[in-house]
């Protein structure tokens, strides 16, 4: 038991040293490496704690030897009373301050950590339709609570591009009628999103049950999307800007499943995540305009979005699986997949599938990280025809005589097949001649990161429009691509804070517009190239 206690103490000291930044190794560690080291040490400490508790239970309590009979002696003379000294404080005895602090926390909550991250960006573009802008990208609050030794909960609440949200409600009188007026004001493209909220029951290291709002484990970026983890001030194309994923990162769904880690002495660590969830579904908005002479034009915008948190809009469920292998710290390889129905019940039943392969390698100060994603939507033509027929049926039931309906699919969100990849190279360094400058002042292990990212995405069978007239549906499809090259330099005074500067060049097919295949560039009708300078700050706590 003494050996276990001594090992536990040593592990605690090591954990404190890593947390304080005293262990830097041969190179400056990335935030992901630091987090992996902390998790590994925390797991070892928990294991040692359990061993210590078991050892304490296994040792029987000492049996006191019977006291020898004392010879009879005369009673001593009375002595004046003297105040006894205070009992010495023994290890483990709680002070009144500790007792009062413990009383604040509920008895069932053994551990709670409040954290989060945020990011801000400035962008200057050479396109006349894009103004130079400051963007409050997001602010995220996270909470991680250990309710009991084997029960953990976690949440992640995001405020994206949100600086204000105001609701006004008032009474109005108009035309002799009394009523109510309500308005909601907020910043443009703002959103409040519950990205994660789940509870986990620990059974063993390789089997943990999780249920709630869960990040879908497709690709390494979606499950490691925190802005302060990355050295560039914009998220990747295949995960956010096009996207190639079935839904934009950070993509979460309501469901349940299992995850775990399998540690080996020689082959490294293996991990898995497998979940069943509501799954991605098509979200639509329909607008109808009268063009005169009994003709109507109907515009339908379709976009795959993450599934509902209420009653599912479709009969089938979706499943996702990711398997990873980490032979050493700073190295990981993973494969993942997703399959499920994406059409709501009023449309023909069609499925989508998505597969991904990703990896990270570390060679001293050099890092290579990459991800490939391929997503296929089954029978887009039948889905478009189903929408057109549904729109026509609704117009007939309202006693109109539609002659023509135009269906427009939003941006790059719906295509027969979408696939793409990103490849990121990094070099971490800090010159000795800067050790006595403000870049290192009061920072234990600052670093610079030279980074470049090369990205390509292809959209095969991208639906741009559909004409539905006299029961006939005519589709127009394009094969499009989006390429982007980014060069950047990041400065990390501490692992959780990064200042980012980058130049990026994005382009698509000649004579086409970037606005038709991206969701972040409001380009003109013939603007197929954008050059942009970005400067950003991301922080975690």
C-alpha positions as CSV (number, residue, x, y, z in Angstrom):
1,X,0.0,0.0,0.0
2,X,2.9,2.3,0.7
3,X,4.2,1.7,-2.8
4,X,0.8,2.7,-4.3
5,X,0.6,5.8,-2.1
6,X,4.1,6.8,-3.2
7,X,3.3,6.2,-6.9
8,X,0.1,8.3,-6.5
9,X,2.1,11.1,-5.0
10,X,4.7,11.0,-7.8
11,X,1.9,11.0,-10.4
12,X,0.3,14.0,-8.7
13,X,3.6,15.9,-8.8
14,X,4.1,15.1,-12.5
15,X,0.6,16.2,-13.3
16,X,1.2,19.5,-11.6
17,X,4.4,20.0,-13.5
18,X,2.7,19.4,-16.8
19,X,-0.1,21.7,-15.9
20,X,2.3,24.4,-15.0
21,X,4.2,24.0,-18.2
22,X,7.5,22.8,-16.7
23,X,7.7,19.7,-18.9
24,X,8.3,20.8,-22.5
25,X,10.3,17.9,-23.9
26,X,12.4,18.3,-27.0
27,X,9.9,20.4,-28.7
28,X,7.0,22.8,-27.9
29,X,3.9,20.6,-27.4
30,X,0.7,21.3,-29.3
31,X,-2.5,21.9,-27.3
32,X,-3.8,18.5,-28.4
33,X,-0.6,16.8,-27.1
34,X,-0.8,18.6,-23.8
35,X,-4.4,17.5,-23.4
36,X,-3.6,13.9,-24.3
37,X,-0.8,13.9,-21.7
38,X,-3.1,15.3,-19.0
39,X,-5.8,12.8,-19.8
40,X,-3.3,9.9,-19.6
41,X,-1.9,11.1,-16.3
42,X,-5.4,11.7,-14.9
43,X,-6.3,8.1,-15.9
44,X,-3.2,6.8,-14.1
45,X,-4.0,8.8,-11.0
46,X,-7.5,7.5,-10.9
47,X,-6.2,3.9,-11.3
48,X,-3.7,4.4,-8.5
49,X,-6.5,5.9,-6.3
50,X,-8.6,2.8,-6.8
51,X,-5.6,0.6,-6.0
52,X,-5.0,2.5,-2.9
53,X,-8.6,2.2,-1.7
54,X,-8.5,-1.5,-2.4
55,X,-5.3,-1.9,-0.5
56,X,-6.7,0.0,2.5
57,X,-9.8,-2.3,2.5
58,X,-7.6,-5.5,2.2
59,X,-5.5,-4.6,5.3
60,X,-7.3,-5.7,8.5
61,X,-7.4,-3.2,11.3
62,X,-4.8,-3.6,14.0
63,X,-5.9,-5.5,17.1
64,X,-4.9,-3.8,20.4
65,X,-2.9,-6.1,22.8
66,X,-4.5,-6.5,26.2
67,X,-3.1,-4.1,28.7
68,X,-1.2,-5.7,31.6
69,X,-2.8,-5.4,35.0
70,X,-1.3,-2.5,36.9
71,X,-0.3,-2.9,40.5
72,X,-2.4,-1.2,43.1
73,X,-0.9,2.2,44.1
74,X,-2.1,4.9,46.4
75,X,-4.1,7.7,44.8
76,X,-1.9,10.6,43.8
77,X,-2.3,13.9,45.5
78,X,-4.5,16.4,43.9
79,X,-2.8,18.8,41.4
80,X,-4.0,22.1,40.1
81,X,-5.9,21.9,36.8
82,X,-3.8,22.8,33.8
83,X,-5.2,23.5,30.4
84,X,-4.4,20.7,28.0
85,X,-2.6,21.7,24.7
86,X,-4.6,21.6,21.5
87,X,-4.7,18.3,19.7
88,X,-2.1,18.2,16.9
89,X,-3.6,18.5,13.4
90,X,-3.2,15.2,11.6
91,X,-3.0,14.7,7.8
92,X,-6.5,14.4,6.3
93,X,-8.2,16.5,9.0
94,X,-10.2,19.2,7.3
95,X,-10.0,22.8,8.4
96,X,-13.1,24.9,9.1
97,X,-12.4,26.8,5.8
98,X,-12.3,23.5,3.8
99,X,-15.4,22.3,5.6
100,X,-17.3,25.5,4.7
101,X,-16.1,25.3,1.1
102,X,-17.2,21.7,0.8
103,X,-20.6,22.6,2.1
104,X,-21.2,24.9,-0.8
105,X,-20.8,22.1,-3.3
106,X,-23.6,19.5,-3.4
107,X,-22.6,16.2,-1.7
108,X,-23.3,14.3,-4.9
109,X,-21.0,16.4,-7.1
110,X,-17.4,15.2,-6.6
111,X,-15.8,17.3,-9.4
112,X,-16.8,20.1,-11.7
113,X,-14.7,22.0,-14.3
114,X,-15.9,25.1,-16.1
115,X,-14.1,26.0,-19.2
116,X,-14.5,27.2,-22.8
117,X,-13.0,29.0,-25.7
118,X,-13.6,32.0,-28.0
119,X,-12.2,33.5,-31.2
120,X,-12.2,36.8,-33.1
121,X,-11.1,37.5,-36.7
122,X,-10.3,40.3,-39.0
123,X,-10.6,39.7,-42.7
124,X,-9.6,41.8,-45.8
125,X,-10.6,40.5,-49.2
126,X,-9.8,41.7,-52.8
127,X,-13.4,41.1,-53.9
128,X,-15.5,44.3,-54.4
129,X,-18.5,42.6,-53.0
130,X,-16.8,41.6,-49.7
131,X,-16.1,44.4,-47.2
132,X,-13.2,44.3,-44.8
133,X,-14.7,43.0,-41.5
134,X,-14.2,42.1,-37.9
135,X,-16.0,38.9,-37.0
136,X,-16.8,37.7,-33.6
137,X,-16.6,34.1,-34.6
138,X,-17.9,32.4,-31.4
139,X,-17.8,32.2,-27.6
140,X,-18.3,28.7,-26.1
141,X,-18.9,27.7,-22.5
142,X,-18.2,24.1,-21.4
143,X,-18.9,22.3,-18.2
144,X,-17.5,18.9,-17.2
145,X,-18.9,17.3,-14.0
146,X,-18.2,14.1,-12.2
147,X,-21.4,13.3,-10.4
148,X,-20.1,10.1,-9.0
149,X,-17.0,8.0,-9.5
150,X,-18.5,6.3,-12.6
151,X,-20.9,9.0,-13.8
152,X,-19.8,12.0,-15.9
153,X,-21.8,14.8,-17.6
154,X,-20.6,17.3,-20.2
155,X,-22.1,20.3,-22.0
156,X,-20.9,22.8,-24.6
157,X,-23.0,25.9,-25.3
158,X,-22.0,28.1,-28.3
159,X,-22.8,31.7,-29.0
160,X,-21.8,32.2,-32.6
161,X,-21.5,35.7,-34.1
162,X,-23.8,36.8,-31.3
163,X,-23.3,40.0,-29.4
164,X,-26.9,40.9,-28.8
165,X,-30.3,39.3,-28.6
166,X,-33.3,41.4,-27.6
167,X,-37.0,40.5,-27.6
168,X,-39.6,43.4,-27.5
169,X,-43.3,42.8,-26.9
170,X,-45.9,45.6,-26.7
171,X,-49.6,46.2,-27.2
172,X,-50.8,48.1,-30.2
173,X,-54.1,49.6,-31.3
174,X,-54.8,49.8,-35.0
175,X,-58.1,50.2,-36.9
176,X,-60.1,50.0,-33.7
177,X,-58.5,46.6,-32.8
178,X,-56.2,45.9,-29.9
179,X,-53.4,43.5,-30.3
180,X,-49.8,42.6,-29.5
181,X,-46.6,43.3,-31.4
182,X,-43.4,41.2,-30.9
183,X,-40.0,41.6,-32.5
184,X,-36.6,39.9,-32.0
185,X,-33.4,41.8,-32.6
186,X,-30.0,40.3,-32.9
187,X,-26.7,40.5,-34.8
188,X,-26.5,39.2,-38.4
189,X,-26.1,35.4,-38.8
190,X,-26.1,35.0,-35.0
191,X,-26.8,31.7,-33.4
192,X,-27.1,30.1,-30.0
193,X,-26.4,26.4,-30.2
194,X,-26.2,23.5,-27.7
195,X,-23.3,21.6,-29.4
196,X,-23.0,18.9,-26.7
197,X,-24.9,17.8,-23.6
198,X,-24.6,14.2,-22.5
199,X,-24.2,11.8,-19.6
200,X,-21.7,9.0,-19.5
201,X,-21.7,5.8,-17.4
202,X,-18.3,4.2,-16.9
203,X,-18.2,0.4,-16.9
204,X,-14.5,-0.1,-17.8
205,X,-11.9,1.7,-19.9
206,X,-13.0,0.0,-23.1
207,X,-16.8,0.3,-22.5
208,X,-18.5,3.6,-21.6
209,X,-22.2,4.3,-22.3
210,X,-23.1,7.8,-23.5
211,X,-26.5,9.4,-24.3
212,X,-27.5,12.9,-25.1
213,X,-26.5,15.5,-27.7
214,X,-23.3,14.0,-29.1
215,X,-20.6,15.1,-31.6
216,X,-20.9,12.8,-34.6
217,X,-17.5,11.0,-34.9
218,X,-16.9,11.5,-38.6
219,X,-13.5,12.9,-39.3
220,X,-11.0,14.2,-36.8
221,X,-11.9,17.9,-37.2
222,X,-15.6,17.5,-36.1
223,X,-14.5,15.9,-32.8
224,X,-11.6,18.4,-32.3
225,X,-13.1,21.6,-33.6
226,X,-12.2,24.1,-30.8
227,X,-10.8,27.2,-32.4
228,X,-7.9,27.5,-30.0
229,X,-6.6,24.1,-31.0
230,X,-5.9,25.3,-34.5
231,X,-3.2,27.6,-35.8
232,X,-5.3,29.1,-38.7
233,X,-8.2,31.6,-38.2
234,X,-10.6,29.8,-40.6
235,X,-12.0,26.3,-40.4
236,X,-11.4,23.8,-43.2
237,X,-13.5,23.7,-46.4
238,X,-14.7,20.1,-46.2
239,X,-15.8,20.6,-42.6
240,X,-17.3,24.1,-42.7
241,X,-16.9,26.2,-45.8
242,X,-18.4,23.9,-48.6
243,X,-19.1,21.5,-46.7
244,X,-18.4,17.9,-47.7
245,X,-19.6,16.5,-44.4
246,X,-23.4,15.7,-44.3
247,X,-23.8,18.7,-42.1
248,X,-21.4,21.6,-41.1
249,X,-19.0,21.2,-38.2
250,X,-19.5,21.3,-35.3
251,X,-22.0,18.6,-36.2
252,X,-23.9,17.0,-33.3
253,X,-26.9,14.7,-33.1
254,X,-29.2,13.4,-30.3
255,X,-28.6,9.7,-29.7
256,X,-26.9,7.1,-27.7
257,X,-24.0,4.6,-28.0
258,X,-20.7,3.4,-26.6
259,X,-17.1,4.6,-26.6
260,X,-13.9,3.3,-25.1
261,X,-10.1,3.0,-25.2
262,X,-8.0,-0.1,-25.3
263,X,-4.4,0.3,-24.1
264,X,-1.6,-2.1,-25.1
265,X,2.1,-2.2,-24.1
266,X,3.5,-2.6,-27.6
267,X,0.9,-1.6,-30.2
268,X,-0.2,1.7,-28.6
269,X,-3.7,2.7,-27.9
270,X,-6.9,1.9,-29.7
271,X,-10.2,3.8,-29.5
272,X,-13.7,3.6,-30.8
273,X,-17.0,5.5,-30.8
274,X,-20.3,4.0,-32.1
275,X,-23.7,5.8,-31.9
276,X,-27.3,5.6,-33.1
277,X,-29.0,9.0,-33.6
278,X,-31.8,10.9,-35.2
279,X,-29.5,11.9,-38.1
280,X,-29.3,14.5,-40.8
281,X,-32.5,15.5,-42.5
282,X,-33.3,17.9,-45.4
283,X,-34.6,21.3,-44.2
284,X,-36.7,23.2,-46.7
285,X,-38.2,26.7,-47.1
286,X,-40.8,27.3,-49.8
287,X,-41.9,30.6,-51.3
288,X,-44.5,31.0,-54.0
289,X,-44.9,34.1,-56.3
290,X,-47.7,35.0,-58.7
291,X,-46.4,35.8,-62.2
292,X,-49.8,36.7,-63.7
293,X,-52.1,34.7,-66.1
294,X,-52.5,32.0,-63.5
295,X,-48.8,31.2,-63.5
296,X,-46.9,30.7,-60.3
297,X,-43.2,30.5,-59.5
298,X,-42.2,28.5,-56.5
299,X,-38.7,28.6,-55.0
300,X,-37.6,25.7,-52.8
301,X,-34.4,25.9,-50.9
302,X,-33.0,22.6,-49.5
303,X,-30.2,22.1,-47.1
304,X,-29.1,19.1,-45.1
305,X,-29.1,20.0,-41.5
306,X,-28.5,18.1,-38.3
307,X,-31.5,16.2,-37.0
308,X,-34.2,17.5,-34.7
309,X,-34.0,17.3,-30.9
310,X,-37.7,16.6,-30.8
311,X,-39.9,14.1,-32.7
312,X,-37.9,12.8,-35.7
313,X,-39.1,13.9,-39.1
314,X,-38.3,10.6,-40.7
315,X,-38.8,7.0,-40.0
316,X,-35.3,5.7,-40.0
317,X,-32.4,6.3,-37.7
318,X,-28.7,6.9,-38.5
319,X,-25.6,5.3,-37.3
320,X,-21.9,6.5,-37.0
321,X,-18.7,4.7,-36.1
322,X,-15.1,5.8,-35.7
323,X,-12.1,3.6,-34.9
324,X,-8.7,5.1,-34.1
325,X,-5.2,3.9,-33.4
326,X,-2.5,5.9,-31.7
327,X,0.9,4.1,-31.7
328,X,2.6,6.9,-29.9
329,X,1.8,10.3,-28.4
330,X,1.3,12.9,-31.2
331,X,0.4,10.1,-33.7
332,X,-3.1,9.0,-34.6
333,X,-4.9,7.3,-37.5
334,X,-8.7,7.0,-37.8
335,X,-11.4,5.8,-40.1
336,X,-15.1,6.6,-39.7
337,X,-18.4,6.3,-41.4
338,X,-22.0,7.4,-41.3
339,X,-25.2,6.0,-42.8
340,X,-28.9,6.9,-42.5
341,X,-32.0,8.3,-44.2
342,X,-31.9,12.0,-45.0
343,X,-35.4,12.6,-46.4
344,X,-38.4,13.5,-44.2
345,X,-41.5,11.3,-44.3
346,X,-43.4,13.3,-47.0
347,X,-40.6,12.6,-49.5
348,X,-39.4,9.3,-51.0
349,X,-37.2,7.4,-48.6
350,X,-33.5,7.9,-49.5
351,X,-30.3,7.4,-47.6
352,X,-26.9,9.1,-47.5
353,X,-23.6,7.6,-46.5
354,X,-20.3,9.3,-45.6
355,X,-16.8,7.9,-45.0
356,X,-13.7,9.5,-43.8
357,X,-10.0,8.7,-43.2
358,X,-7.7,11.0,-41.1
359,X,-4.4,11.0,-39.4
360,X,-1.7,13.0,-37.6
361,X,2.1,12.4,-37.5
362,X,4.7,14.2,-35.4
363,X,8.4,14.3,-36.2
364,X,10.1,16.4,-33.6
365,X,9.0,20.0,-34.3
366,X,7.2,19.0,-37.5
367,X,3.5,17.9,-37.7
368,X,1.5,16.6,-40.5
369,X,-2.3,16.4,-40.2
370,X,-4.9,15.4,-42.8
371,X,-8.5,14.3,-43.4
372,X,-10.4,13.0,-46.4
373,X,-14.3,12.9,-46.5
374,X,-16.6,11.4,-49.1
375,X,-20.4,11.8,-48.9
376,X,-23.1,10.4,-51.3
377,X,-26.8,11.3,-51.4
378,X,-28.8,8.6,-53.0
379,X,-31.2,9.4,-55.9
380,X,-31.2,13.2,-55.7
381,X,-33.5,13.3,-58.9
382,X,-36.3,11.4,-57.1
383,X,-36.0,13.7,-54.1
384,X,-36.3,16.8,-56.3
385,X,-39.2,15.3,-58.2
386,X,-40.9,14.5,-54.9
387,X,-40.5,18.1,-53.7
388,X,-41.9,19.5,-57.0
389,X,-44.9,17.2,-56.8
390,X,-45.5,18.1,-53.2
391,X,-45.4,21.8,-54.1
392,X,-47.8,21.3,-57.0
393,X,-50.3,19.3,-54.9
394,X,-50.3,22.1,-52.3
395,X,-51.1,24.7,-54.9
396,X,-53.9,22.6,-56.4
397,X,-55.5,22.2,-53.0
398,X,-55.4,25.9,-52.6
399,X,-57.4,26.3,-55.9
400,X,-54.6,27.7,-57.9
401,X,-53.5,26.6,-61.4
402,X,-49.7,26.3,-61.3
403,X,-48.0,26.1,-64.7
404,X,-44.4,26.2,-63.7
405,X,-42.3,25.7,-60.5
406,X,-38.6,26.5,-60.1
407,X,-36.7,24.7,-57.5
408,X,-33.4,26.2,-56.3
409,X,-31.0,24.2,-54.1
410,X,-29.0,26.2,-51.6
411,X,-25.3,26.7,-52.3
412,X,-23.2,23.5,-52.2
413,X,-25.3,21.7,-49.7
414,X,-26.9,19.1,-52.1
415,X,-25.1,17.1,-54.7
416,X,-24.9,13.5,-55.8
417,X,-21.4,13.0,-54.4
418,X,-19.2,15.4,-52.5
419,X,-15.6,14.6,-51.6
420,X,-12.5,16.4,-50.6
421,X,-9.5,16.6,-48.3
422,X,-7.3,19.0,-46.4
423,X,-3.6,18.6,-45.6
424,X,-1.9,20.7,-43.0
425,X,1.8,21.0,-42.3
426,X,3.2,22.7,-39.2
427,X,6.7,23.6,-37.9
428,X,6.9,24.7,-34.2
429,X,9.9,26.8,-33.2
430,X,11.1,29.7,-31.0
431,X,14.4,31.5,-31.8
432,X,16.9,31.9,-29.0
433,X,17.4,35.6,-29.7
434,X,13.8,36.2,-28.8
435,X,14.1,34.7,-25.3
436,X,14.8,38.2,-23.7
437,X,12.0,40.0,-25.7
438,X,8.3,40.6,-24.9
439,X,7.5,37.4,-26.8
440,X,8.9,35.3,-24.0
441,X,8.5,37.7,-21.0
442,X,6.7,35.8,-18.2
443,X,5.9,32.9,-20.5
444,X,7.5,29.5,-19.7
445,X,7.4,28.0,-23.2
446,X,6.2,30.3,-26.0
447,X,6.3,29.2,-29.5
448,X,5.8,30.2,-33.1
449,X,4.1,27.9,-35.6
450,X,4.7,28.2,-39.4
451,X,1.7,26.5,-41.0
452,X,0.3,25.8,-44.5
453,X,-2.9,24.1,-45.5
454,X,-3.8,22.8,-48.9
455,X,-7.5,21.9,-49.5
456,X,-9.6,20.6,-52.4
457,X,-13.3,19.8,-52.6
458,X,-15.3,18.4,-55.5
459,X,-19.1,18.6,-56.0
460,X,-20.3,16.1,-58.6
461,X,-23.9,16.4,-59.7
462,X,-24.5,19.7,-57.9
463,X,-28.1,20.7,-58.6
464,X,-28.3,24.4,-59.5
465,X,-32.0,24.5,-60.6
466,X,-35.0,22.4,-61.5
467,X,-37.9,23.3,-63.9
468,X,-41.2,21.5,-63.2
469,X,-43.9,22.1,-65.8
470,X,-46.8,19.9,-67.0
471,X,-45.6,17.1,-64.8
472,X,-42.1,17.1,-66.3
473,X,-39.0,17.8,-64.2
474,X,-35.9,19.1,-65.9
475,X,-32.7,19.2,-63.7
476,X,-29.6,21.2,-64.3
477,X,-26.5,19.8,-62.7
478,X,-22.9,21.0,-62.5
479,X,-19.6,19.4,-61.6
480,X,-17.8,22.0,-59.5
481,X,-14.6,22.2,-57.5
482,X,-13.2,24.5,-54.8
483,X,-9.4,24.8,-54.1
484,X,-7.7,26.8,-51.4
485,X,-4.1,27.4,-50.3
486,X,-3.4,29.0,-47.0
487,X,-0.1,30.2,-45.6
488,X,0.1,31.3,-42.0
489,X,2.1,32.1,-38.9
490,X,0.9,31.7,-35.4
491,X,2.2,32.8,-32.0
492,X,1.3,30.8,-28.9
493,X,2.5,32.5,-25.7
494,X,0.8,29.6,-23.8
495,X,-0.7,26.4,-25.3
496,X,-4.4,27.6,-24.9
497,X,-3.9,31.0,-26.6
498,X,-3.0,31.7,-30.2
499,X,-2.5,34.8,-32.3
500,X,-3.0,33.9,-36.0
501,X,-2.0,35.6,-39.3
502,X,-2.7,34.0,-42.7
503,X,-3.0,34.6,-46.4
504,X,-5.4,32.5,-48.3
505,X,-6.3,32.1,-52.0
506,X,-9.6,30.4,-52.9
507,X,-10.7,29.6,-56.4
508,X,-13.3,27.6,-58.4
509,X,-14.3,26.8,-62.0
510,X,-13.5,29.6,-64.5
511,X,-16.6,31.7,-65.3
512,X,-18.4,30.5,-62.2
513,X,-19.0,32.2,-58.9
514,X,-17.6,31.2,-55.5
515,X,-20.9,32.1,-53.9
516,X,-22.5,29.1,-55.6
517,X,-20.2,26.6,-53.9
518,X,-19.2,28.2,-50.6
519,X,-21.2,29.5,-47.6
520,X,-18.8,32.2,-46.6
521,X,-17.9,34.2,-49.7
522,X,-20.6,36.5,-51.1
523,X,-18.9,36.8,-54.5
524,X,-20.3,38.3,-57.6
525,X,-21.7,36.3,-60.5
526,X,-18.3,35.9,-62.2
527,X,-15.9,36.1,-59.2
528,X,-14.2,32.8,-59.2
529,X,-11.0,33.8,-57.2
530,X,-10.6,35.4,-53.8
531,X,-7.4,36.5,-52.1
532,X,-7.8,37.3,-48.4
533,X,-5.7,38.3,-45.4
534,X,-6.8,37.1,-42.0
535,X,-5.7,38.0,-38.5
536,X,-7.3,36.3,-35.6
537,X,-7.1,35.5,-31.9
538,X,-8.4,32.3,-30.2
539,X,-8.2,31.5,-26.6
540,X,-9.2,28.7,-24.2
541,X,-9.6,28.6,-20.5
